[in-house]
Amino acid sequence: MQTTYVRESRTLEAIPKRGNRGRSDRPDDAARQTLETIFRHERDGLIRFLRGRVEPELACDIAQEVFLRAATSPQLSSLVNPRGFLLCIARNLLIDAARRQQCRVVTLPLNEARDTHCAAEQEHELEASDLILCLERALAQLPERTRTIFVMNRFDEMTYRDIRRALDISMSAVEYHMMKALSHLRNTLIDTI
C-alpha cells in the first residue's frame, strides 16, 4: 500500500491511497480521491466560514457549489493549499451572489384598490375650462348670424333643415355659415389643442 501526503493548512496527514484492485488508476480516480479527502477535511471549516457571511441554509448550498466547482477544476490534482483554494472559490461565489442580489428586480403583486390607474381629474378640468374659454372667444369673433347657426347646430343639436325652417333661410346659406364657422374655429383653436 502506498502513502500519499496531502499538505493542509492545519496539519500534514498520511492518507492511504487505494491500491489497484481490478481497476486502472485513472487520473479521474485520483482527482476523485483527492476531492473526497479535501471534502472530509475542509467541509466543516468551509461551512463555518460561509455561515459568518450568509444564512445557515444558504451556507450549505454555497458549500455544495464550492465542491462542485472544485470537482470540475483542472487545478484539483495539483493543489498545495486546498483550504485556500476552496475559500477562494467560496469568496468568488459570495461576490457573484451579491452582484445578482443588487441586480434583482423585485416584483410586487398588484393591489387593485391601491394601484389602479386614476385619471388626473384636476388637470383635465383645467384643460377643459381653458378650451371652453378659447371656444367662447372664438365664437365671439364670428358674425352674429354665423354664430347663431353654429350654436343651433352644434349645441342645440338642430339639423340643417330645422335651422333653415327656424331662420327662414335657404339650405345653402346654412351650409355657408357652418363652413365659415368651422373654418374660423379650426384656425383659432389649432394652437390651443
N, C-alpha and C positions, 0 to 999 in steps of 0.2 A: 504494500500500500504506500502511495506517495503522499507527501505532506506539502501543502501549499500554504504560504504565508500571505495574508492579506493585511495590509497596513491600514489601521484605523487611527482616527484622531485620538482615541482614548487609550487603546492597548493594542499590542500585537497578539494575535491568537492563532493557534495552529488549527487549520481547518482540514479535515481529511478529504482527500479527493477520491471520488468514486473510481473504482477500477474499471477495466474494460470487460464487463460482464455480458458478452454476446453482442454488444453494440459497439459501433465505432465511436471514437472520441471526436465528434464533430465540433467545429467552432461554436455552433449554436448551443450545444450541450454545455460547453464551458461557460458561455455567457449566461445561460440559464442558471447554472450552479452559482456563478458569481452574484447574479441578481438575487437568488434565494438567500444567499449569505448576507448580502447587504440589507435585504428586506428584514431578515430576522434581527440583525444588529441595530439598524437605524430607524425602523418604523416608529417605535415609541418616541424617540427623541424628535423625529420629524413632526409627529402629530403634536407634541408639546410646543414645538416652535410655531406651528401653524395656529394652535389654539390661542396663543398670545396675540394673534393678529386678526383672526376671524372667529365666527361662531363655531362651537364644537362639532356640530353636524357637518358644516362646510369644511372643517379642517380634515375630517376623514376622507371626504370626497376629493379634496385637493391632494392629499397624500396618495390616494389611489392614482390620481392623474400624474403625479410626480413619478411614481414607479412605472406607470405605463410609458411615459416619455423616456425614462431611463432604459427601459427594456428595448426600445427601438433606437437607442443611441449607438452609433458606431464606437464611441469612446468607452463603452461599458467594459470591454475586455482589458483595457489598459489604464484603469483608474488607480491613482496613487492616494487620493483623498476622497473616498466615496461619500463621506458626510458632507464635505464642501460641495461636491457635485450635486447631491440631492438638494441641499439648501439653495444652491444657485438656481436649479430648476424651480423650486418652490417660490423663490423670490420673483422669478420671471412670471410664474402663473399668477401670483398675487398682483403684480403690476398689470398684467393683462385683464384680470378681473376688475381692478379699479378703473381701468380705462373703459371697459364695457359698461360699468356702472355709471360713469359720467355721461356716456352717450345714450343711455337707456331712455326711451321715450315712455312716459307714463301715460296710460290711457285711463280715463275715469268713466264710469258708467254715466249715461245721460239721465239726468233728473229732470223730467219734463216740467215739473212745477217750477223749477229754478232756472232751467236752461233754455226754455222756449224762446223763440225769436219774438221780440216785441218791436213794434214799429216806433219810429221817432215821432210821436204824436205832436209834440210841440213844434218840431221843425216843419212837419207837414202843414200844420195850422198856419205857421208864419208864411210859408211859401204860398199857400192858398190865399191868404189875405193880401199878400203882395200882388199876386196875379189878378185878384179881383179889383184891386186898386188900379192897376195898369189897364185892365179892361174898361173900367169906368172912365178913365181919362181918354182912352182911345175912342170910346163911344161918344164922349162929349165933343170930340173933334169932328164928328160926322155931321152932315146937314140934317136938319130936323126930320124930313121925310124919310131919308135913308136909315136913320137911327130907329125910327118908329117901325119901319118894315122889318128891320133886322130883329128887333126886340119881339115883335109879334111872331116871327118865325122861330127863333131860337129859344126864347124864354117862355112865351105863351104857347108854343108848340102848334101854331096855326099853319095850315098848308098854304101854298101859293094861291090856290083858288079861294080859300077863305079870306086871305088878305086882300085879294083883288075885289071880292064882293064887299068887304068891310070898308075899304077906302074908295071904292068905285073907280078903280084904275085898270088899265089893261094888264094882261099877264106878262107881256114883255117889259112893262115898267117895273113890275115886282121883281122880275129876274135881273133887270139892270141895277136896281137899288141893292139887291142882295149881293150881286157880283162886286159892286162898288164897296159895300160894307166889308165883305170878306177880304178883299184885296187890301183895304186900308188896315184892317185888324192884323192881317198876316204881316204886313210891312212894319207895323208899330210894335207888335208883340214878339217878333222874331228874336230880338235881343233879350227879352225877358225870360223866354223859355229855354 
